[in-house]
Amino acid sequence: VAAIIVSNHGARQLDTDPATIDVLEEVCEAVKDYPVEVYLDGGVRRGSDVLKALALGAEAVMIGRLVLWGLAAGGEEGCLKMLTILKNEFRLALGLCGLASVSEINRSLVVTPTDKMARAAAKALRATISLK
């Protein structure tokens, strides 16, 4: 296996499926010791989504829906415009994070719900310990 695509294709029938971005890091962790690339499919709508996926371990993202929207809106020109917009949004997201290149993207750029729960638990533990 050369690559794994993290996708919930067809999840519209199962409204309780997790979003692909929510399981991406877990999949990347599970295959970290293997020579396998991980790609994210689903949920990419803007350049900041690309940044988040890369920060959580994806090698690349799939943008099929965006391509279809671009084609539907303006044919080949619409698709090219969509790619330009996505690229510009991605560059802006990089800059807003203080980064100059893709190689600087790292996990610390994303705070997930799991991170928030861990921080809250640590805060509560510290408060409990300090009361004693």
C-alpha positions, -999 to 999 in steps of 0.1 A, spaced: 0 0 0 15 33 -11 -11 56 3 -43 58 24 -71 82 16 -90 93 47 -126 97 33 -161 94 45 -174 92 9 -211 85 11 -214 97 47 -244 118 38 -263 86 45 -248 83 80 -252 116 98 -232 104 128 -200 96 109 -171 118 120 -156 144 97 -125 132 80 -104 160 96 -115 147 130 -100 112 124 -70 123 102 -45 126 130 -55 92 144 -50 75 110 -16 92 105 -5 80 140 -16 45 132 5 43 100 35 64 111 59 34 112 50 24 76 61 39 43 25 51 36 13 86 26 -20 98 39 -43 120 19 -75 138 32 -107 136 11 -137 156 22 -144 189 39 -118 210 21 -135 243 12 -108 269 17 -71 274 20 -71 272 58 -86 237 55 -56 227 35 -33 241 62 -51 223 90 -50 190 71 -12 193 65 -7 203 102 -25 171 113 -4 149 91 -19 147 56 5 147 27 -21 163 4 -58 169 2 -84 160 -24 -105 189 -38 -130 172 -61 -160 191 -49 -142 225 -54 -132 214 -89 -168 205 -98 -181 238 -84 -155 257 -104 -164 238 -136 -201 243 -130 -197 281 -124 -174 288 -153 -161 258 -171 -123 256 -174 -119 293 -165 -140 287 -134 -119 258 -123 -87 278 -128 -102 307 -108 -111 283 -80 -75 270 -80 -62 306 -78 -85 314 -50 -76 283 -30 -39 289 -35 -42 326 -24 -62 315 7 -36 289 15 -8 315 12 -28 339 34 -33 312 60 4 304 60 12 341 64 -13 346 92 4 318 111 38 335 106 50 308 81 68 313 49 67 278 35 48 244 36 79 229 53 72 250 84 37 236 90 35 217 122 10 202 146 10 232 170 -10 252 145 -42 233 152 -63 230 183 -87 201 181 -117 193 204 -95 165 220 -68 191 227 -94 214 244 -107 185 266 -71 176 276 -64 212 285 -96 215 305 -88 182 324 -52 194 331 -65 227 344 -91 210 367 -64 187 380 -40 216 387 -69 234 405 -76 202 426 -40 197 435 -36 234 445 -66 231 469 -49 205 490 
